[in-house]
Structures are given as structure tokens and as C-alpha cells.
Amino acid sequence: MLTTWGTCLRAYPATEWQIIEDKLLSKGREEPNLSRFIRHVVSGITECSLDKQSRLLIPTSLRSEVGIDKEVTLTGMLEFIEIWDKRAWLTEYDLARKNLEQYNDSLANIGIL
């Protein structure tokens, strides 16, 4: 399952996407201001298939929405994969790298530091 998410695409296994849908159905309506987010993300969800060479076929509309041109970067995010335009990814990566210290408290809170 593939959808836009900010400046990248997110690819979910169907089982993980179902968990998100269930949460949005059960809890999403309780949160003010989530209707627009739900509309955006859910309206763009696409079940994508693989071609004969096992490549993911991303619809042009989704590629255009997040500015994916030619080169892409895939980032594993544990339960989903992000698909970025390479230039956008390099910008995002650089921002994260320059600010690594800001994550120390959160990492300590979950027992990683």
C-alpha cells in the first residue's frame, strides 16, 4: 500500500496499513483537525504491484505529488518504507545529521542512550 506523506511516499505492507486504518477509524475522529490529514492520506492510497523484474510500479500521480523525478532513495522506517526524491532526501538527511543532539533526550527515554 502506497500513499503520500509530506514530502515523500510511504509504502506499507497491507497488514501494517490495516493497523493504521483501524486506528484512524477508532481514534482519528476524536482528534480535532485530523479530518484534512485523513482525507489527504487515505485518498491517495494505492495498492501497487511489482513488475516482472520485481520493481515497484509507482503511479505518476504519486511521483508528481512529492516531486520524485528520476533518482529515488528508499529509507527503511521499521514498519514501512519511505520513498524520496534523491535531492529531497539529501536535504532531509543533512538536516537530521546536523541536529543529532536534539534526539538525545528521546533516545534516552526509550533506553537507547
N, C-alpha and C positions, 0 to 999 in steps of 0.2 A: 504494500500500500504506500503510495507516494503522495505527498502534499507540500505546498509551500509553507515555509515557517520563517518569517522575517526575510533575511537576505540569502537564504539557502533553501534547499529542498530537504525534506526528511523522508527516509524510506523505512517503513516498519514492516516486520513480519505481520501477517494478518492477525495472529493471536495477540500480539502487542497492541496493534491498532484497536482491537476489540476492547481491550482494557481501557484505553483512552476514551473510546466512545461510551463505555459503561460509566466511567467517572463523569463525563460531560453530561450524560443523561441524568445521573443520580444527584450530582452535586453542582454541576455547572450552572443550572438555572437559579441556584441560591446566591450566586455571586453576581453582584451588580457589575455592569459593564462587560460581561463576558459574551453577550449575545453577538456583538460585532466580530469578536475573535472566533467564536464557534462558526459563524456564517462564513467567514473567510477561509478557515482551515478545512472545514467539512465540505464546502462547496468545491474545493479544489482536489479532493481526494480522488486518486485514480489507481485502479488496480493495474499494475504494469506487468508485462510478461518479458520473458527472455527470448532473444532470437536464437537461431541455430548454433551460434557461436557463444551462447550463454552471456550475451551482453544485455543489460537492462535498457529497454526502449523507453526513453523519456519523451512524453508528448511535447511538441513545440510550444504549446501554450504555457506549460510549466517552466520550460527552459527560459522562455522570454520573460516571464514574470519575475524571475530572480536574476536575470542578466547573464545566464550561462551562455557563453559564446562557443568557444572551441575546446579549450582545455579545462578540465574539471579536476577537483580534488575531493576525494572521499575521506571522511573522518568517522571513525567508529566512536559511537557515543553510548556504548554498553547495550542498551535495548533497542537502539535504532542507528541508522547511518545518516550522516549529513552529506549532501552533495552540493558543492560550492563551485562557482566560477573561480578559476585559479587565482585571478587578481584579487577578488574579494576575499578569498581565503587567506592570502598572504597579508592583507591588511588586518584581518581579524586575528591571525596568528601573532602578528607583530604587536598588536595592542595587548593581547594576553601575556606575551613574553615580557613586555616592558613593565607590566603590573603584577608580576607573580606574587610579590609580598602581600598584596591585598587579600589573597586567599588563605593566608596562614591561619587566621583565627577559625575559619570554617573548617579547614582541614584538621586542625587540632580538635575541634568539637566532634568530628566524626572518627577520630582516632588514627588519622594517617600521619600526623606530625607529632 
